[in-house]
């Protein structure tokens, strides 16, 4: 399967800049997710790759073929880009059967009936929908409609699969199931895929790489674990979960490994050691990221090696099944703590909090 290359692409709607100089490489056979809040430009970027929107500047290539280059007057229409598209609304034809919906892309391309029948059967088998072939599309559940939409996008063997929030209309449990199924299918087929979502967990489950967007610009492109644990910017850090973002100043730095250092930082009423990028220096004013689940909580003072410790008072507790969320007053601010479900801490109770240096990360201001 060919790769997708997006180079310095821009899109404006009147005076509003929707996409501002985005560059992105999607390697052959990989799944890259465009992630960000509503209005950040992720769907517009996807639609420019599909040819459903025209770029104002930049270049888009699929494999070795340039499909969009406004400066050179190049624009290949969507039907000639060899892309399959799955929309948020599924766009299933209600008056057709499942088989007829999946067959439609082949019919408009003039494929022979025998070939169309074979491809429809094999593609429905791929998404485990072959026994519903003659069922009316209106008699399907949301998850089944989503499978039909995927089958329709795959049936003509596209070079690239584009997916625009395809799971957003499903209930929470089915969504979790379909994430796993989608990832398994994409890996089995080895199809180059660009996926759009605003759901952080969905992006982490599905992706080889996540491209975080904000205000039309790419903030960071990295593997899910790195995006979550070592974000490049405050906006990337804040987009995932309920992080604690603490203002601090770097007092000292010592080597750690090829990728990071350990920094001694001082905040308002606290100090300690945290992990940091190698370009951090003593005297830098920074933000320290502490994920809620990285914080240990105890009635007794917690000892350990390098890290940060705080004393505080529990304000609220929220039981969430497998976990318990606490808010703890520490001086003038409140810290979020994602603790085990059996953590015993009542509102008003004094507790000790601690995070190891390896689980806290410095962000440049």
N, C-alpha and C positions, 0 to 999 in steps of 0.2 A: 504494500500500500504506500502511496506517496505521502510525503510530509506536507505540512502547511506552513508557509512563511508569511508573516505580517510585518511590514517594514514601515515605520513612521506614519501610520495611517491616521488620518484626521477626518472628522465629520462634524459639520455645523448645521444647525437648524435655525436659520435667521442669524441672530446675534449670539445664540447660545451654542457653546462648544460642547458637543456630546462625547466626542472621542478626540483626545489631544495627544497626537504623536505616539500612538501605541505600536510597539514592536514585540513580536512574539513568535517563537519557533515551536511547532508541534512535531516531534519526531515521528518517523514511520512506525505505525502500530501502537502509539501511545495515546493515553487519554489525558487531556489537559482541561482543567475546569477554570472558567472565568467566574470569579466569585466577588461579590460586593453587594452593597445596599442598593435599593431601588434608585434608578436614575444615575447610576455610576458609569454607564456606557457599555456594560457587558453584552446586553442583547443587541445593541446597535453594532458592536464589533462583530458579533456572530452573523448578523444579517448582511454585513458587508462581505464577509467570507462567502456567504451563500449567494451573493449577488442580488439580494432583495433590497439592499440599499446601495447607492453609489457613493464611493469615497470621494472626498474633496481633495485629498492629497495622499501620498504614500503608494505603496505597492503591495499586492497580495498575490502569492503564488501557491498553486497546488501541484506538488511534484516539481517538475522542471518547467511547468507552463505558467506564465504570468496571466492571471485572470482579471486583474484590475491595476491600472496605472494611469491615473488621470493626466499626468504630465505627458505621457506618450499617446494619449487618446485610446487606450486599451480598456475595453470592458466586455468580458465574456458573459453572456446571459446565464441565469441560473440553470436552465435545462441543459446547458453544455458544459457544466463544471464537474459533472460526475460526483455530485454530493447527494446524500440522503438526509432528509430533514425531519425531525420529530418536534412538533410544536407543543406548547403548553396545553392547548385545548384539544390535542389529538387530531382534530380536523377529520374525523371519521364521517364518511358519507352515510347518512341515516337510512337512505332508501335502498342501500346495497347490503348483500350478505358479507360475511367476513372474507370469504374467498374473492368476491368481486372487488372489495376494497383493496385487498393486497394485489390483485391482478392489474389494477388501474394503471400504475406507472409503466407496466410492460405493454399494455394495450395502446397507450398513447405513443409509445415508441415503435409500434408496428411489429412487435414480436409475434412469431407464429403461434397458433393456438396450442399446439402440442408443447412447445417450449414454455409457454406461459403457464400451462397447467402443471408441468413438472416443477417449475420454479416456485409457484404458489404453494404446492404441497410441501416441498422441502423447506421453504422458509417458515411456514406455519409450524412444521415439526420442530424447527429450531427454537421457536418461542413457546412451544408446548401448547399450541392452539389448533392442531390439525383436526381434532374431533369437533370443533366448533365451526368448521369451514362453511357450512350451509346455514348457519344461524344468522338471523337479522342483526345488524350492528346495534340496533336499539335495544336488543335483549341481552347485552353484555354488561358486566360490572365495570367499574372504573379501571381496575387492574387488568381486566381482559381487553378493554379498549386500548389501554396503553400498550399491551403486547401487540395488538393489531397494528397500531401506529408504527411501532418499531419494525414489524414484519414488512409493512408497506415501504418503509425507508430502506430496507435491506434487500428487497426482492430483486432489484435490477443490478445488484452487486456494485454499489457505489465505491468510489475511491476513498471518500471521507464521509463520516457520519457527524452531523451537527444536531445537537439536542438543546432545546430551549426550555428549561424548567419542566421536564416531562413528568415529574412526580408530584408537582405542587397541588394537584387536584385530588390526591389520594389521602385516605386517612393515615394516621401516624403509624399504625402497625403494618399496614400494607406497604407503606413507604419504605420502612426498614427492610422488609422482605425484598421489594423490588430493587433496592440499592444493590443488594448482594447478587441478585439475578442479573442485573445489568452489567455489573463489573465482571462476573463470570462469563457472560456472553461476549463482551468486548474483548476479553483476554483470549477466549477460545477462537474468535474470528480474527484476531490481530488487526482489527480495523482502526485506522487513525481517527480519533474522535475529539471534537471540541464540544464541551458541555457547559451550559450556563445554569447557575443556581445562586440563590442568596442564602442557602442553608449551609452553615459551616460544617455540620456533621456529615451531611451528604457529600460535600466536596472532599472531606478527608477519607471517607470510605471508598469513593470511586476513583480517585485521581492518582496518576503517576506524578503529575505536577499541578500545583494550584497557582493561578495568576490572580492576585488580589487587585481589584480596581477600586478607585475612589475618585470622584469628580472628573471622570473621563481619562484618568491616567493610571498606568500600571504602577503599583506600589512595591510589589515583590513577586517574583516567580521562583518557586522552590518546591521541594517535596513536602507533603503534608506535615510530617513531623517537625521539619525545620520551621515551616511557617508558624506552627503553633508554639513551639518551644523557644525559637530564636527569631522572632519577627524583626524585620528591618526598621519599621517605623511604629510610632505610637498608634496611628490609625489602623495598621494591620493588627497590632496587639489587641486593641480595643474591640475589634470586630468579632473576636472569638470569646464566647462565654462572658463571665463577669470578672475580669482581671482586676487585681489591685495594682494601680499605677502610682508610684511614690516618687515625689521630687527629692533629689539628693545631689550631693557634690562628691566627686571622686577625691579621696585623700591620698591613696597610694595604689600602685599597680604592681603585680608580680606575675611572671610567666605561668602558663598552665599547660597548653598544648598548641598544636600547629594552627588551630582554628580560633582560640580564645585566650583570654587572660583572666586572672582573678583580681577583682578590684575591691579595695576597702572604701566604702561609701558612708556618708553621714547625712541623715535626714533630720527632720524636726523632732528631737527627743529620742532618736535611735541611731544606731550605727551597726555596721557589720560587713561581712565579705559576700560578694556575689560574682557570678560569671559575667564576662563582658567581651565585646569584640576586641580584636587586637589593636585597633586604632584609637582606643580610649586612653586618655592621659590624665595624670594627676591635675586637679584644678578644673576639669570639665564639669559643667552642670548637666545632669542627666535625669532620666526617668528610669526607675527600677520596676521591672515587671515581675509580679509574684502571682502566679496562677492560684486560684482559690483551692484547687485540689492538692497543691504542693505544700500547703500550710498544715503543720501538725498542731493539735490542740490538746491541752491537758490541764488538770487542776494543779498539778505539781510543776515546778520549774523544769523545763526541758533542757538537758545538757547535750552537747555534741561537739563536732569540730567546727569548721568554718561555716558561717551562716549569719542569720539575723534572728534575734529574739525580741518579743514584745510581751508586756503584760496588759491585760485589758478586761473589759466587762461585757458579757454576752447581752446583746440587746434583743435579738429575735432568733428563733429557731424554726426551720421549715422541714418537715419530714417529707422525703421524696422517694420513698421505697428503698432502693438500694443505697441511697446516700441521704445525708442530712445537711442542709445549708444553714450556716450560722452567720449572723452579722455581729461583729465584735467591736466595741468602742475602744480605740487605742488613742489616747490623748485627744486631739481635736478631730481625728478622722475615724472612719468606720472601715474595717477590713472584712472582706467576704472570705468565708472558710467553707470549703466543700469537704465534709468529714464523713467517716463511715456511718452507716445508719444507726449503729448502737452507741455513738458518741453521746455521753451524758453531759448535758450542759443546759441549764435552765436560765431564762432571762434574769439578769441581775447578778449572776454568778461570776466570780473572778476566775480568769483562766490565763494560762501561758500559751503563747503562740511561738512557733519556730519554723523557719524554712532553711534548708541546707543551701549552701552557696551554689551548688551545681544546679539547683532548681529555681534560681532567681536570675534574671537576665537584664543587662543594662541596655537602654535605648538612648540614642542621642536625642537631644532636644530638637 
